[in-house]
Amino acid sequence: MATGDIVREQWATRFGFILAAVGSAVGLGNIWRFPFQVGQEGGSAFLLMYFFFILLIGLPAMLVEFTVGRRTALSPIGALREVGGGAWKYVGALFVLIGFVILSYYSVVAGWVLRYFVGSFTGAYMDEPGEYFLDIATGLDAVLFHAAFLAITVGIVAFGIQRGIELAVKLMVPAIIAIMLGLAIYAATLAEVGEAYSYYLSPDVEVLQDDWRSIVPAAAGQAFFTLSLGMGVMITYASYLGEDRNLAEDSGVIIAFDTGIAFLTGLIVFPILFAAGIGAADPGAGAIFVALAGAFAEIQGGTIIGILFFGMFAVAALSSAISLLEVVVSNVIDEYGIDRSTAATAIGGGIFLLGVPVALFADANNEPIMVDLYDILAAEILLVTGGILLMILVGWIYAEQALDELRKGIGDLGALGEVWIWMVRVPVIVVLIVSLYLAVTGYWAFLTTDFADFLGM
């Protein structure tokens, strides 16, 4: 089948597109990765830097991806080949690789979420939360739940844009927001809420001064990760848009929802942890699971809260996973003309296989060390590298065409268009380069210490 024989789908409604983009952003990045990043990186000091990077690089970078996606109506490989020429297709291929790698370990973590949701009904994790996590994080059960989560994701993506992704997010995203608002109200009634809010909301400049080398790349990487930037998601989703959309307005709505939900996650998680007397700064991929499981055992109504929290968590994970899979699937459809259901199934199988080591291998303490190996590489190094290259392409090579595309649905940009391009050209690229350098040095330290110990070197 020739690629041109396939009629490219479009979003049925603007509401569907916005919810899909919000759903992509609101997932494990906000509910799993954000709280343990806040805990590891100094609480409010990290939150301050995170907000700074959302404004400095989040909005300009999202507009870059939207203009490229809508102008070309192609997935990342084809889009960057059309925008920059043949060699730039390899940057598009990098985006596809990033989505593939992230979903491989993301699905394993989402499998943990499914397991915790099931365990919430019996309180299985409440007696020995630390032991429970170590028991389910790796091994055959982790592989099976990884497979189950991916199967659900593949099923939704196989149905297409309107009948699959758009329909799913119209159900999932409002449910996520409603449950989170309810949980935040509940958390505000708990003991020690004042101390929790102080930890979360009162910036500590000394922590920022002392630990900026760790906080800066973590916050920049989190801003990119949580907005689904640097991995081709927003290019792909924008490729299904019509030309009458106001991309700046849509970007602002999406970022406001995503940032608000990330912030809301902290208002839920930290009061619960402080009320149960559990530390917020415990490191590691399983920290949020162990901490919250222990907290639910200590607070009144913990069983019901656990069901609601992990149920919402599972739905949010799914809304993000479908966007990651769609990036890879859309590229296969565009480049090779393979039908959607076949592409989704085959790619899902490959992602499953790549995630199996994450689900099977643990370090000497039985911790799932492969999550860190994949996560730092994909979310802080490859993702930021892809972002830098795309910003260079659009900011310095494709600027006039990008401005022309941004005007569609808006009209005269005035000086704001030039402000946007120069934001992309200088501060966004500089911040990402600095973040990449710090992330690479941090990853090397991880490889030569914790991971070397795991390998017995």
C-alpha positions as CSV (number, residue, x, y, z in Angstrom):
1,M,0.0,0.0,0.0
2,A,1.4,3.4,-0.9
3,T,1.6,6.0,1.8
4,G,-0.5,8.4,-0.2
5,D,-3.4,5.9,-0.3
6,I,-4.0,6.5,3.4
7,V,-6.4,9.3,4.3
8,R,-4.9,11.2,7.2
9,E,-7.3,11.5,10.1
10,Q,-8.1,14.8,11.9
11,W,-9.5,15.6,15.4
12,A,-13.3,15.8,15.4
13,T,-13.3,18.8,17.8
14,R,-11.0,21.4,19.3
15,F,-12.0,20.0,22.7
16,G,-10.8,16.6,21.7
17,F,-7.4,17.9,20.6
18,I,-6.9,19.9,23.8
19,L,-7.9,17.0,26.0
20,A,-5.6,14.6,24.1
21,A,-2.7,17.0,24.5
22,V,-3.5,17.5,28.2
23,G,-3.9,13.8,28.6
24,S,-0.5,13.2,27.1
25,A,1.0,15.7,29.5
26,V,-1.0,14.6,32.5
27,G,0.3,11.1,33.3
28,L,3.1,9.4,35.1
29,G,5.2,12.6,34.4
30,N,2.9,14.5,36.8
31,I,1.8,11.9,39.3
32,W,4.8,9.6,39.5
33,R,7.8,11.5,38.4
34,F,6.9,15.0,39.6
35,P,6.4,14.2,43.4
36,F,9.6,12.1,43.7
37,Q,11.5,14.8,41.8
38,V,10.2,17.4,44.2
39,G,11.2,15.2,47.1
40,Q,14.6,14.4,45.8
41,E,15.5,17.9,44.7
42,G,14.6,20.0,47.7
43,G,10.9,20.5,47.7
44,S,9.9,24.0,47.0
45,A,13.3,24.9,45.5
46,F,12.6,22.4,42.7
47,L,9.0,23.6,42.3
48,L,10.3,27.2,41.8
49,M,12.7,26.1,39.1
50,Y,10.1,23.9,37.5
51,F,7.7,26.8,37.1
52,F,10.5,29.0,35.8
53,F,11.3,26.4,33.1
54,I,7.6,25.9,32.2
55,L,7.4,29.6,31.3
56,L,10.9,30.0,29.8
57,I,11.0,27.0,27.6
58,G,7.7,25.2,27.8
59,L,5.4,27.6,25.9
60,P,8.0,28.6,23.2
61,A,9.0,24.9,22.6
62,M,5.4,23.8,22.4
63,L,4.6,26.4,19.8
64,V,7.6,25.1,17.8
65,E,6.3,21.6,17.8
66,F,2.8,22.7,17.0
67,T,3.8,24.9,14.0
68,V,6.0,22.0,12.6
69,G,3.3,19.4,13.0
70,R,0.4,21.5,11.6
71,R,2.3,22.9,8.7
72,T,3.5,19.5,7.4
73,A,0.6,17.3,8.5
74,L,3.1,14.6,9.1
75,S,4.6,12.6,11.9
76,P,8.1,13.5,13.2
77,I,10.3,11.8,10.6
78,G,8.4,13.1,7.6
79,A,7.8,16.5,9.2
80,L,11.4,17.2,9.9
81,R,12.5,15.9,6.5
82,E,10.0,18.3,4.9
83,V,11.0,21.2,7.1
84,G,14.8,20.9,7.1
85,G,15.7,18.5,4.4
86,G,16.8,14.9,4.2
87,A,19.4,14.8,7.0
88,W,16.9,16.2,9.6
89,K,14.8,13.1,9.2
90,Y,17.3,11.5,11.7
91,V,16.2,14.0,14.3
92,G,12.6,12.9,13.7
93,A,13.8,9.3,14.1
94,L,15.4,10.3,17.4
95,F,11.9,11.5,18.5
96,V,10.5,8.1,17.6
97,L,13.3,6.3,19.5
98,I,12.6,8.5,22.5
99,G,8.9,7.6,22.5
100,F,9.7,3.9,22.1
101,V,12.2,3.9,25.0
102,I,10.1,6.0,27.3
103,L,7.0,3.8,26.8
104,S,9.0,0.6,27.4
105,Y,9.8,1.5,31.0
106,Y,6.7,3.8,31.5
107,S,4.6,0.7,30.8
108,V,6.4,-1.2,33.5
109,V,5.7,1.6,36.0
110,A,2.1,1.8,34.9
111,G,1.9,-1.9,35.5
112,W,2.9,-1.2,39.1
113,V,0.0,1.3,39.2
114,L,-2.4,-1.3,38.0
115,R,-1.1,-3.7,40.7
116,Y,-1.5,-1.1,43.4
117,F,-5.0,-0.3,42.2
118,V,-6.0,-4.0,42.5
119,G,-4.2,-4.2,45.9
120,S,-6.1,-1.1,47.1
121,F,-9.4,-3.1,47.4
122,T,-7.8,-5.6,49.9
123,G,-5.3,-3.3,51.5
124,A,-2.5,-5.7,50.4
125,Y,0.2,-3.1,50.4
126,M,-0.6,-1.5,53.8
127,D,1.0,-3.9,56.2
128,E,4.5,-3.9,54.7
129,P,4.6,-1.2,52.0
130,G,8.3,-1.4,51.4
131,E,8.3,-5.2,51.0
132,Y,5.1,-5.1,48.9
133,F,6.8,-2.8,46.4
134,L,9.9,-4.8,46.1
135,D,7.8,-8.0,45.6
136,I,5.8,-6.5,42.7
137,A,8.4,-4.2,41.1
138,T,10.3,-6.9,39.4
139,G,9.7,-10.5,38.4
140,L,7.1,-12.4,36.4
141,D,4.1,-10.4,37.9
142,A,5.8,-7.2,36.8
143,V,6.2,-8.6,33.2
144,L,2.5,-9.6,33.1
145,F,1.1,-6.3,34.3
146,H,3.5,-4.5,31.9
147,A,1.9,-6.7,29.1
148,A,-1.6,-6.0,30.3
149,F,-1.1,-2.2,30.4
150,L,0.5,-2.2,26.9
151,A,-2.4,-4.3,25.5
152,I,-4.9,-1.7,26.7
153,T,-2.8,1.1,25.1
154,V,-2.4,-0.8,21.8
155,G,-6.2,-1.4,21.7
156,I,-7.0,2.3,22.0
157,V,-4.5,3.5,19.5
158,A,-5.5,0.8,17.0
159,F,-9.0,2.3,16.8
160,G,-7.6,5.6,15.4
161,I,-7.7,9.3,16.3
162,Q,-11.4,9.9,16.6
163,R,-12.8,6.5,17.6
164,G,-9.8,5.6,19.8
165,I,-7.7,8.4,21.2
166,E,-10.2,11.3,21.1
167,L,-13.0,9.2,22.5
168,A,-10.8,7.8,25.3
169,V,-9.4,11.2,26.5
170,K,-12.9,12.8,26.5
171,L,-13.8,10.2,29.2
172,M,-10.4,10.0,31.0
173,V,-9.2,13.5,31.4
174,P,-12.3,15.0,33.1
175,A,-12.4,12.0,35.4
176,I,-8.7,12.6,36.4
177,I,-9.4,16.2,37.1
178,A,-12.5,15.5,39.2
179,I,-10.9,12.9,41.3
180,M,-7.7,15.0,41.9
181,L,-9.8,18.0,43.0
182,G,-11.6,15.8,45.5
183,L,-8.4,14.3,46.8
184,A,-6.8,17.8,47.2
185,I,-9.8,18.9,49.2
186,Y,-9.5,15.9,51.4
187,A,-5.7,16.3,51.8
188,A,-6.3,19.9,53.0
189,T,-8.2,18.6,56.0
190,L,-5.4,16.4,57.3
191,A,-3.1,17.0,60.3
192,E,0.3,18.5,59.5
193,V,-1.1,20.1,56.3
194,G,0.6,23.4,57.2
195,E,4.0,21.8,57.5
196,A,3.4,20.0,54.2
197,Y,2.4,23.2,52.4
198,S,5.4,25.0,53.9
199,Y,7.8,22.3,52.5
200,Y,6.1,22.3,49.1
201,L,5.3,26.0,48.7
202,S,8.0,28.1,50.6
203,P,11.1,28.3,48.4
204,D,14.4,27.6,50.1
205,V,17.0,29.7,48.3
206,E,19.9,28.0,50.2
207,V,18.8,24.6,48.9
208,L,18.8,26.0,45.4
209,Q,22.2,27.6,45.8
210,D,23.7,24.4,47.2
211,D,22.1,21.8,44.8
212,W,21.5,23.8,41.6
213,R,23.7,21.3,39.6
214,S,21.1,18.6,40.4
215,I,18.0,20.8,40.5
216,V,18.4,22.6,37.1
217,P,18.6,19.5,34.8
218,A,15.9,17.8,36.8
219,A,13.6,20.7,36.6
220,A,14.3,21.4,32.9
221,G,13.9,17.7,32.1
222,Q,10.7,17.5,34.0
223,A,9.3,20.6,32.3
224,F,10.0,19.0,28.9
225,F,8.9,15.5,30.0
226,T,5.6,16.5,31.6
227,L,4.6,18.6,28.6
228,S,5.4,15.7,26.2
229,L,8.0,17.9,24.5
230,G,11.1,16.7,22.7
231,M,9.6,13.3,21.9
232,G,7.4,14.2,18.9
233,V,4.0,13.9,20.6
234,M,3.0,17.5,20.0
235,I,4.3,17.4,16.4
236,T,2.2,14.3,15.9
237,Y,-1.0,15.6,17.6
238,A,-0.7,19.0,15.7
239,S,-0.4,17.1,12.4
240,Y,-4.1,16.1,12.8
241,L,-5.2,19.8,13.2
242,G,-6.9,22.1,10.7
243,E,-5.4,25.5,9.8
244,D,-8.0,27.6,11.7
245,R,-6.7,26.8,15.2
246,N,-5.1,29.5,17.3
247,L,-1.9,27.6,18.3
248,A,-0.8,30.1,20.9
249,E,-4.2,30.0,22.7
250,D,-4.3,26.2,22.6
251,S,-0.7,26.0,23.9
252,G,-1.6,28.3,26.8
253,V,-4.7,26.2,27.7
254,I,-2.7,22.9,27.6
255,I,0.2,24.2,29.6
256,A,-2.1,25.8,32.2
257,F,-4.0,22.5,32.7
258,D,-0.8,20.4,32.8
259,T,1.0,22.7,35.3
260,G,-2.1,23.1,37.4
261,I,-2.5,19.3,37.7
262,A,1.2,18.8,38.5
263,F,0.8,21.5,41.2
264,L,-2.4,19.8,42.4
265,T,-0.5,16.5,42.7
266,G,1.8,18.0,45.3
267,L,-1.2,19.4,47.2
268,I,-2.4,15.8,47.5
269,V,0.7,13.8,48.0
270,F,2.7,15.9,50.5
271,P,-0.1,16.5,53.1
272,I,-0.8,12.7,53.0
273,L,2.8,11.9,53.6
274,F,3.3,14.5,56.3
275,A,0.1,13.4,58.1
276,A,1.4,9.8,58.2
277,G,4.8,10.9,59.4
278,I,6.6,9.7,56.2
279,G,9.6,11.4,54.7
280,A,9.0,13.1,51.4
281,A,12.6,13.0,50.2
282,D,13.2,9.3,49.9
283,P,14.9,8.6,46.6
284,G,14.2,6.1,43.9
285,A,11.6,5.2,41.4
286,G,9.5,3.4,43.9
287,A,9.5,6.1,46.6
288,I,6.1,7.5,45.8
289,F,4.5,4.0,45.8
290,V,6.1,3.0,49.1
291,A,5.5,6.3,50.8
292,L,1.8,6.6,49.8
293,A,1.1,3.0,50.5
294,G,2.4,3.5,54.0
295,A,0.5,6.8,54.4
296,F,-2.8,5.2,53.3
297,A,-2.3,2.7,56.1
298,E,-2.0,5.4,58.7
299,I,-4.7,7.9,57.7
300,Q,-8.5,7.6,58.3
301,G,-10.3,6.3,55.2
302,G,-7.0,5.2,53.7
303,T,-8.5,2.2,51.8
304,I,-11.0,4.4,49.9
305,I,-8.4,7.1,49.3
306,G,-6.0,4.4,47.9
307,I,-8.6,3.1,45.5
308,L,-9.4,6.6,44.2
309,F,-5.8,7.7,44.0
310,F,-4.4,4.6,42.2
311,G,-7.5,4.4,40.0
312,M,-6.9,8.0,38.9
313,F,-3.2,7.2,38.6
314,A,-3.9,4.3,36.2
315,V,-6.2,6.4,34.0
316,A,-3.6,9.2,33.9
317,A,-0.9,6.8,32.9
318,L,-3.0,5.4,30.1
319,S,-3.8,8.9,28.7
320,S,-0.1,9.5,28.4
321,A,0.9,6.1,27.1
322,I,-1.5,6.3,24.1
323,S,0.3,9.5,23.0
324,L,3.7,7.9,23.2
325,L,2.6,4.9,21.2
326,E,0.8,7.2,18.6
327,V,4.1,8.9,17.8
328,V,5.7,5.6,16.8
329,V,2.6,4.2,15.1
330,S,1.9,7.4,13.1
331,N,5.5,7.4,11.7
332,V,5.1,3.8,10.6
333,I,1.8,4.6,8.9
334,D,3.2,7.7,7.2
335,E,6.5,6.2,6.1
336,Y,5.5,2.7,5.2
337,G,1.8,2.8,4.6
338,I,1.1,0.0,7.0
339,D,-2.5,-0.1,8.4
340,R,-3.0,1.3,11.9
341,S,-4.0,-1.9,13.7
342,T,-1.1,-3.9,12.4
343,A,1.4,-1.1,13.2
344,A,0.0,-0.6,16.7
345,T,0.2,-4.4,17.5
346,A,3.7,-4.9,16.1
347,I,5.2,-1.8,17.7
348,G,3.5,-2.7,21.0
349,G,5.2,-6.0,20.9
350,G,8.6,-4.4,20.4
351,I,8.0,-2.0,23.2
352,F,7.0,-4.9,25.4
353,L,10.3,-6.7,24.7
354,L,12.4,-3.6,25.4
355,G,10.6,-3.2,28.7
356,V,11.1,-6.8,29.9
357,P,14.6,-6.1,31.4
358,V,13.1,-3.2,33.4
359,A,10.5,-5.6,34.8
360,L,12.9,-8.4,35.5
361,F,16.2,-7.1,36.8
362,A,16.8,-5.6,40.3
363,D,19.9,-4.5,42.2
364,A,21.3,-6.0,45.4
365,N,18.6,-4.3,47.4
366,N,15.9,-5.6,45.0
367,E,15.3,-2.1,43.7
368,P,14.3,-1.9,40.0
369,I,17.5,-0.2,38.9
370,M,16.8,-0.5,35.2
371,V,14.1,2.2,35.5
372,D,16.8,4.8,36.4
373,L,19.0,3.5,33.6
374,Y,16.2,4.1,31.0
375,D,14.6,7.1,32.6
376,I,17.7,9.4,32.9
377,L,18.9,8.4,29.4
378,A,15.6,9.0,27.7
379,A,14.0,11.8,29.8
380,E,17.0,13.9,30.6
381,I,19.5,13.2,27.8
382,L,17.8,12.0,24.6
383,L,14.7,14.1,25.1
384,V,16.7,17.3,25.8
385,T,19.0,16.5,22.8
386,G,16.0,16.2,20.5
387,G,14.6,19.5,21.9
388,I,17.9,21.3,21.2
389,L,18.1,20.2,17.6
390,L,14.5,21.0,16.9
391,M,14.9,24.5,18.5
392,I,17.9,25.1,16.3
393,L,16.1,24.0,13.2
394,V,13.0,26.2,13.7
395,G,14.7,29.1,15.5
396,W,17.6,29.6,13.1
397,I,16.7,27.9,9.8
398,Y,12.9,27.7,9.5
399,A,11.9,30.8,11.4
400,E,10.0,32.7,8.7
401,Q,7.9,29.6,7.8
402,A,7.2,28.9,11.4
403,L,6.0,32.5,12.0
404,D,3.8,32.2,8.9
405,E,2.3,29.0,10.3
406,L,1.7,30.6,13.7
407,R,-0.2,33.5,12.1
408,K,-2.8,31.1,10.8
409,G,-5.8,31.2,13.2
410,I,-4.3,34.3,15.0
411,G,-3.6,37.0,12.4
412,D,-1.1,39.8,12.9
413,L,1.5,38.8,15.6
414,G,3.1,42.2,15.8
415,A,6.3,42.1,17.9
416,L,5.2,39.0,19.7
417,G,6.3,36.8,16.8
418,E,9.9,38.0,16.9
419,V,9.9,37.7,20.7
420,W,8.9,34.1,20.3
421,I,11.6,33.3,17.7
422,W,14.3,35.0,19.8
423,M,13.1,33.1,22.9
424,V,13.6,29.9,21.0
425,R,17.0,31.0,19.5
426,V,18.6,32.0,22.8
427,P,17.2,31.3,26.2
428,V,15.5,28.0,25.3
429,I,18.5,26.6,23.5
430,V,21.0,27.8,26.2
431,V,18.9,26.4,29.1
432,L,18.6,23.1,27.3
433,I,22.3,22.9,26.5
434,V,23.3,23.6,30.1
435,S,20.7,21.0,31.3
436,L,22.0,18.5,28.9
437,Y,25.6,18.9,30.1
438,L,24.5,18.5,33.7
439,A,22.4,15.5,32.9
440,V,25.2,13.8,31.1
441,T,27.6,14.3,33.9
442,G,25.0,13.0,36.4
443,Y,24.3,10.0,34.2
444,W,28.0,9.2,34.0
445,A,28.2,9.3,37.8
446,F,25.2,6.9,38.0
447,L,26.8,4.5,35.4
448,T,30.1,4.4,37.3
449,T,28.6,4.0,40.8
450,D,25.2,2.4,41.3
451,F,24.9,0.8,37.9
452,A,28.5,-0.4,38.0
453,D,27.8,-2.0,41.4
454,F,24.7,-3.7,39.9
455,L,26.9,-5.2,37.1
456,G,29.5,-6.3,39.7
457,M,32.2,-4.1,38.1
